[in-house]
Amino acid sequence: MTTPSGHRVFISAAEQSADEHAAALIRAYRRLRPEATFAGLAGPAMREAGCHCFYDMTAQSAMALAAFQRVPEAWRLLRRLKAYLAEERFNAAVVVDSPALNLPIAKLCRQAGTPVLYYIAPQTWAWGPKWFRNRRVRQRVNRLACIWPFEAPYFQAAGIRADFVGHPSFDRLIGVPVSEASVAVLRGSAEPVITLLPGSRKHVVEEVFPGQLEAAQALAIRYRKIAFITVAANDDIRTRLEAAVASHGRSLPIRIVAGDENRAVAIRAADLALVASGTVTLEVAYRQTPMIVMYNTNALTYNLIGRWLITTPHFSIPNILAGRAIVPEFMPYYRSVDPIIATAVEWLSTPGKLEKVRRDLAEATEPIAHGGAADRTAAILDEMLATGSVQ
């Protein structure tokens, strides 16, 4: 049998955040087994960590229903991947998030005789029908590494071996502390401060940021000392944000910042954040900043497809963690920003409301605010490979 240090691992990530989490896993496993090699669907972070790239799906990643636009590309990839997996004969496979692509890839891996670890387990608890999706997971995946504490018992009840490893974002969040001095400098004399977080994907920014600007304009009329901060995920997004602000017509006091440290300060400095749905809502919750969550997908597509598949009562991470509505959700689409503006005004005007939301967010996130998800997942992978026991 191949020694653990010589194992070859196939790994698949289809979008930017998964690329970063997979890269952290590669580094964690190589601390255990320096001679292990990784190859697969790799973005820039994985390649920097030493993963050989068979194909890169991360450059134009899409969220939710927008992912249907990439189906033809995915089908072409799967045809090529079947031959690649059969030829290369990997010792194990790790698929990260993105179940629309990675569950079919997991099936190909199992057909090639390769045991599969799924990191960032498919959210079958949110998308129905559960019995059908869990059966597919059970047939195609040997073990699951879950990022939410309620997921492990849920999958175990469905006959799937699952472990809670924690959320990988906390390694980064914990590593970026925020000083009160930096918060004070960014706030200045403004009152209130509103942070706009339009997301990191082009299509999400295009769908959400115009509504955020419209809300900002209405709030600027009401609050004379108000200031706005928005965060650019990269240079391309910064260019798009600058163009949107410049073309909005009315001059707004908006400052654009970038980088992990500046994003953390911008979130912590805000009295209220308008946030595009996604992982960033976990960071906003961790920083204990009250938020209104927004997402504006195509209403027709959602009503034809999405409404029949989504079964969770809550869409945003803070509400899912709390098991109740602690922040407002205007998603999967909204017809007008007027209710968003009204909610923001109510929260800003109600004594004690923002403090209560901060306490609710702390209660929801503090039990899981620990690092080490990549290390725990690497230990599971090492157990699978070292013992040869995958069931």
PLY file of the C-alpha trace (Angstrom):
ply
format ascii 1.0
element vertex 391
property float x
property float y
property float z
element edge 390
property int vertex1
property int vertex2
end_header
0.00 0.00 0.00
1.20 3.55 -0.72
2.65 5.23 2.36
0.68 8.22 3.68
3.42 10.68 2.73
3.18 9.57 -0.92
-0.56 9.86 -1.36
-2.01 11.68 -4.36
-5.20 13.62 -3.66
-7.68 14.98 -6.16
-9.27 18.22 -4.94
-12.03 20.35 -6.44
-13.09 23.95 -5.75
-15.34 25.91 -8.09
-15.38 29.45 -6.72
-13.17 31.98 -4.96
-13.95 31.31 -1.31
-13.76 27.53 -1.83
-10.40 28.05 -3.54
-9.12 29.82 -0.43
-10.53 27.18 1.93
-9.10 24.35 -0.20
-5.70 26.05 -0.22
-5.75 26.22 3.58
-6.61 22.51 3.68
-3.73 21.67 1.33
-1.30 23.57 3.55
-2.72 21.92 6.68
-2.40 18.42 5.21
1.12 19.05 4.03
2.09 19.99 7.56
1.08 16.42 8.43
2.36 14.71 5.24
4.85 16.94 3.38
5.23 14.52 0.45
1.52 14.35 -0.41
0.54 15.82 -3.78
-2.68 17.52 -4.84
-4.22 18.06 -8.29
-7.63 19.01 -9.59
-9.95 21.95 -10.11
-7.78 24.68 -8.66
-7.97 28.44 -8.42
-5.04 30.80 -7.78
-4.88 30.21 -4.02
-4.72 26.43 -4.47
-2.05 26.76 -7.15
-0.02 28.94 -4.82
-0.35 26.22 -2.18
1.22 23.76 -4.65
-1.83 22.15 -6.26
-1.54 21.11 -9.91
-4.38 22.68 -11.89
-6.38 20.44 -14.21
-8.97 23.20 -14.73
-9.89 26.52 -13.08
-13.60 27.14 -12.44
-13.09 30.04 -10.03
-12.56 32.92 -12.46
-16.28 33.40 -13.17
-17.98 31.77 -10.19
-21.69 32.35 -9.69
-24.11 32.25 -6.78
-27.35 30.37 -6.37
-29.61 30.36 -9.42
-27.05 32.28 -11.52
-24.94 29.11 -11.51
-27.32 27.61 -14.09
-25.62 29.82 -16.68
-22.45 27.70 -16.33
-24.10 24.32 -16.94
-22.68 23.80 -20.48
-19.16 24.48 -19.23
-19.67 22.06 -16.34
-20.90 19.26 -18.64
-17.87 19.63 -20.89
-15.62 19.53 -17.85
-17.23 16.38 -16.45
-16.65 14.50 -19.69
-12.94 15.37 -19.58
-12.69 14.69 -15.86
-14.02 11.14 -16.09
-11.07 10.07 -18.23
-8.62 12.05 -16.09
-9.73 10.38 -12.85
-9.60 6.91 -14.38
-6.10 7.51 -15.74
-4.52 9.22 -12.72
-5.83 6.85 -9.99
-5.84 9.17 -6.97
-5.76 7.76 -3.44
-8.55 10.05 -2.24
-10.63 13.01 -3.38
-11.70 16.15 -1.55
-14.55 18.22 -2.99
-15.17 21.65 -1.49
-18.62 23.30 -1.39
-20.50 23.90 -4.72
-22.71 20.77 -4.72
-24.19 21.43 -8.18
-20.75 20.66 -9.60
-19.06 18.67 -6.86
-21.72 16.01 -6.29
-21.41 14.91 -9.95
-17.62 15.04 -9.53
-17.91 12.93 -6.38
-19.86 10.36 -8.40
-17.07 10.21 -10.98
-14.50 9.79 -8.21
-16.39 6.89 -6.67
-16.76 5.27 -10.09
-12.98 5.52 -10.44
-12.58 3.76 -7.07
-11.51 6.91 -5.22
-12.91 7.57 -1.72
-14.43 11.03 -1.30
-14.29 13.55 1.54
-16.75 16.43 1.15
-15.52 19.62 2.86
-18.21 22.27 3.48
-21.07 19.82 3.28
-23.94 20.29 0.79
-26.76 22.26 2.39
-29.42 19.65 1.76
-31.19 20.90 4.89
-31.96 24.09 2.92
-32.75 22.65 -0.52
-35.38 19.95 -0.98
-36.37 17.28 -1.48
-34.03 16.21 1.33
-34.53 12.46 1.00
-33.40 12.51 -2.63
-30.42 14.80 -2.11
-29.25 12.95 1.02
-29.44 9.66 -0.84
-27.13 11.09 -3.50
-24.72 12.33 -0.83
-24.76 8.90 0.87
-24.05 7.12 -2.42
-21.28 9.41 -3.58
-19.47 10.60 -0.43
-17.58 8.59 2.17
-17.26 11.32 4.78
-18.49 14.85 5.34
-16.67 17.74 7.03
-19.44 20.08 8.22
-19.00 23.78 8.96
-22.20 24.31 10.99
-22.78 22.51 14.31
-26.31 21.36 13.48
-25.21 19.67 10.24
-23.32 16.69 11.68
-26.30 15.18 13.59
-28.56 15.97 10.64
-26.40 13.98 8.21
-25.70 11.23 10.73
-29.45 10.70 11.04
-29.49 10.18 7.26
-26.84 7.44 7.54
-23.90 9.59 6.39
-20.64 9.73 8.34
-20.23 13.41 9.24
-18.03 15.49 11.54
-18.29 19.12 12.61
-14.99 20.85 11.84
-15.97 24.50 12.23
-16.23 27.33 9.74
-12.97 27.99 7.84
-13.59 31.74 7.70
-12.88 32.10 11.42
-9.16 31.55 10.92
-9.08 34.73 8.84
-11.55 36.67 10.99
-9.78 35.92 14.25
-6.48 36.86 12.61
-7.74 40.37 11.80
-8.42 42.14 15.12
-9.95 45.61 15.03
-8.67 48.45 17.22
-11.08 51.01 18.62
-8.65 53.73 17.52
-9.02 52.64 13.88
-12.79 52.57 14.26
-12.79 56.10 15.71
-10.64 57.43 12.87
-12.90 55.93 10.20
-16.07 57.16 11.89
-14.83 60.70 12.39
-17.70 62.98 13.38
-20.31 61.19 11.25
-23.60 60.08 12.77
-24.76 57.54 11.77
-22.23 55.50 9.77
-23.63 53.01 7.25
-21.44 50.37 5.60
-22.51 49.00 2.21
-21.28 45.49 1.44
-22.30 44.62 -2.14
-20.42 41.31 -2.41
-17.39 40.05 -4.29
-19.00 38.64 -7.43
-19.65 40.85 -10.43
-23.25 39.80 -10.96
-24.11 40.16 -7.26
-22.63 43.68 -7.17
-24.63 44.60 -10.26
-27.82 43.26 -8.68
-27.39 44.62 -5.14
-25.29 47.81 -5.20
-27.82 50.00 -7.09
-30.40 49.26 -4.40
-27.87 50.02 -1.69
-27.10 53.36 -3.33
-30.80 54.18 -3.62
-31.24 53.44 0.08
-28.16 55.49 0.89
-29.53 58.48 -1.00
-32.80 58.36 0.97
-30.96 58.05 4.29
-28.63 60.94 3.39
-31.67 63.22 3.04
-32.88 62.25 6.49
-29.55 62.29 8.38
-27.40 65.35 7.68
-24.24 64.01 9.37
-24.44 60.53 7.85
-21.44 58.87 6.20
-21.20 55.76 4.05
-18.40 53.25 3.59
-18.33 50.55 0.94
-15.85 47.72 0.51
-14.27 46.63 -2.78
-13.37 42.94 -2.90
-10.81 43.48 -5.67
-9.67 46.06 -8.24
-12.35 45.12 -10.74
-15.09 45.51 -8.13
-13.60 48.86 -7.03
-13.83 50.14 -10.61
-17.47 49.04 -10.79
-18.32 50.64 -7.45
-16.65 53.91 -8.43
-18.55 53.98 -11.72
-21.86 53.25 -10.00
-21.32 55.99 -7.42
-20.25 58.49 -10.09
-23.30 57.76 -12.26
-25.79 57.81 -9.42
-26.50 61.49 -9.92
-26.55 62.80 -6.37
-23.24 63.26 -4.58
-23.09 60.96 -1.57
-20.49 60.89 1.21
-19.19 57.41 0.32
-15.68 56.19 1.03
-14.44 53.06 -0.78
-11.95 50.85 1.09
-10.30 47.51 0.30
-8.33 44.77 2.06
-9.12 42.50 5.02
-8.10 44.99 7.70
-10.00 47.91 6.17
-13.07 45.73 5.61
-13.01 44.63 9.25
-12.73 48.23 10.46
-15.48 49.36 8.04
-17.82 46.69 9.40
-17.03 47.36 13.05
-17.32 51.14 12.59
-20.85 50.93 11.19
-23.99 51.59 13.14
-25.76 49.55 10.48
-24.65 47.55 7.43
-26.54 46.86 4.22
-25.15 43.48 3.18
-25.41 41.28 0.10
-26.29 37.75 1.16
-23.29 35.44 1.42
-20.39 34.49 3.67
-19.70 38.15 4.47
-22.81 38.10 6.66
-20.91 35.73 8.96
-18.14 38.32 9.31
-20.66 41.09 9.97
-22.30 38.92 12.63
-18.91 38.07 14.15
-18.10 41.81 14.35
-21.51 42.25 16.01
-22.70 44.90 13.56
-26.47 45.14 12.98
-27.30 44.40 9.35
-30.01 44.29 6.74
-29.42 41.42 4.29
-30.21 41.94 0.60
-30.16 39.80 -2.52
-31.93 40.58 -5.76
-31.98 37.56 -8.03
-34.26 37.22 -11.03
-37.83 37.04 -9.68
-39.15 34.97 -12.59
-36.38 32.39 -12.28
-36.91 32.13 -8.53
-40.67 31.68 -8.83
-40.31 29.07 -11.58
-37.50 27.08 -9.95
-36.11 28.34 -6.66
-39.32 28.55 -4.62
-39.96 24.83 -5.17
-36.47 23.84 -4.03
-35.71 26.10 -1.06
-37.12 24.68 2.15
-35.31 26.56 4.92
-37.37 29.24 6.71
-34.36 31.59 6.78
-31.92 32.54 4.03
-29.12 34.46 5.78
-26.37 32.94 7.91
-27.14 34.93 11.12
-30.78 33.83 11.12
-29.91 30.22 10.28
-27.44 30.13 13.18
-29.91 31.72 15.58
-32.82 29.58 14.39
-34.95 32.73 14.26
-35.12 36.10 12.50
-32.65 38.40 14.24
-31.84 40.46 11.11
-34.18 41.43 8.26
-33.88 39.52 4.98
-34.89 41.15 1.72
-34.22 38.17 -0.50
-34.14 36.23 -2.76
-35.43 39.38 -4.48
-37.15 42.66 -3.66
-39.40 44.84 -5.78
-38.62 48.12 -4.02
-36.00 49.47 -1.62
-38.66 51.42 0.31
-39.14 48.69 2.95
-35.34 48.46 3.32
-35.14 52.22 3.90
-38.04 52.09 6.37
-36.36 49.27 8.32
-33.06 51.16 8.46
-34.79 54.31 9.73
-36.72 52.32 12.34
-33.58 50.60 13.63
-31.57 53.84 13.74
-34.40 55.69 15.48
-35.43 53.12 18.09
-33.51 53.44 21.38
-31.75 50.20 22.33
-32.62 48.40 19.08
-29.09 48.27 17.66
-27.63 47.13 20.97
-30.15 44.29 21.18
-29.24 43.15 17.67
-25.54 43.22 18.62
-26.27 40.99 21.60
-28.28 38.59 19.43
-25.44 38.38 16.90
-22.90 37.70 19.63
-25.09 34.94 21.06
-25.40 33.32 17.63
-21.69 33.43 16.70
-19.66 33.13 19.90
-20.21 29.35 20.32
-18.63 28.65 16.90
-16.06 31.47 16.69
-13.01 29.20 16.73
-10.28 28.57 14.17
-8.76 25.29 13.02
-11.32 24.00 10.48
-8.62 23.19 7.92
-6.52 21.32 10.48
-9.48 19.24 11.64
-10.43 18.42 8.05
-6.82 17.51 7.27
-6.90 15.09 10.21
-10.01 13.41 8.76
-8.33 13.10 5.36
-5.21 11.67 6.98
-7.30 9.10 8.85
-8.99 8.06 5.59
-5.67 7.68 3.81
-3.49 6.28 6.57
-5.86 3.53 7.69
-7.49 2.77 4.35
-10.81 2.85 6.22
-13.27 5.19 4.56
-16.63 3.90 5.74
0 1
1 2
2 3
3 4
4 5
5 6
6 7
7 8
8 9
9 10
10 11
11 12
12 13
13 14
14 15
15 16
16 17
17 18
18 19
19 20
20 21
21 22
22 23
23 24
24 25
25 26
26 27
27 28
28 29
29 30
30 31
31 32
32 33
33 34
34 35
35 36
36 37
37 38
38 39
39 40
40 41
41 42
42 43
43 44
44 45
45 46
46 47
47 48
48 49
49 50
50 51
51 52
52 53
53 54
54 55
55 56
56 57
57 58
58 59
59 60
60 61
61 62
62 63
63 64
64 65
65 66
66 67
67 68
68 69
69 70
70 71
71 72
72 73
73 74
74 75
75 76
76 77
77 78
78 79
79 80
80 81
81 82
82 83
83 84
84 85
85 86
86 87
87 88
88 89
89 90
90 91
91 92
92 93
93 94
94 95
95 96
96 97
97 98
98 99
99 100
100 101
101 102
102 103
103 104
104 105
105 106
106 107
107 108
108 109
109 110
110 111
111 112
112 113
113 114
114 115
115 116
116 117
117 118
118 119
119 120
120 121
121 122
122 123
123 124
124 125
125 126
126 127
127 128
128 129
129 130
130 131
131 132
132 133
133 134
134 135
135 136
136 137
137 138
138 139
139 140
140 141
141 142
142 143
143 144
144 145
145 146
146 147
147 148
148 149
149 150
150 151
151 152
152 153
153 154
154 155
155 156
156 157
157 158
158 159
159 160
160 161
161 162
162 163
163 164
164 165
165 166
166 167
167 168
168 169
169 170
170 171
171 172
172 173
173 174
174 175
175 176
176 177
177 178
178 179
179 180
180 181
181 182
182 183
183 184
184 185
185 186
186 187
187 188
188 189
189 190
190 191
191 192
192 193
193 194
194 195
195 196
196 197
197 198
198 199
199 200
200 201
201 202
202 203
203 204
204 205
205 206
206 207
207 208
208 209
209 210
210 211
211 212
212 213
213 214
214 215
215 216
216 217
217 218
218 219
219 220
220 221
221 222
222 223
223 224
224 225
225 226
226 227
227 228
228 229
229 230
230 231
231 232
232 233
233 234
234 235
235 236
236 237
237 238
238 239
239 240
240 241
241 242
242 243
243 244
244 245
245 246
246 247
247 248
248 249
249 250
250 251
251 252
252 253
253 254
254 255
255 256
256 257
257 258
258 259
259 260
260 261
261 262
262 263
263 264
264 265
265 266
266 267
267 268
268 269
269 270
270 271
271 272
272 273
273 274
274 275
275 276
276 277
277 278
278 279
279 280
280 281
281 282
282 283
283 284
284 285
285 286
286 287
287 288
288 289
289 290
290 291
291 292
292 293
293 294
294 295
295 296
296 297
297 298
298 299
299 300
300 301
301 302
302 303
303 304
304 305
305 306
306 307
307 308
308 309
309 310
310 311
311 312
312 313
313 314
314 315
315 316
316 317
317 318
318 319
319 320
320 321
321 322
322 323
323 324
324 325
325 326
326 327
327 328
328 329
329 330
330 331
331 332
332 333
333 334
334 335
335 336
336 337
337 338
338 339
339 340
340 341
341 342
342 343
343 344
344 345
345 346
346 347
347 348
348 349
349 350
350 351
351 352
352 353
353 354
354 355
355 356
356 357
357 358
358 359
359 360
360 361
361 362
362 363
363 364
364 365
365 366
366 367
367 368
368 369
369 370
370 371
371 372
372 373
373 374
374 375
375 376
376 377
377 378
378 379
379 380
380 381
381 382
382 383
383 384
384 385
385 386
386 387
387 388
388 389
389 390
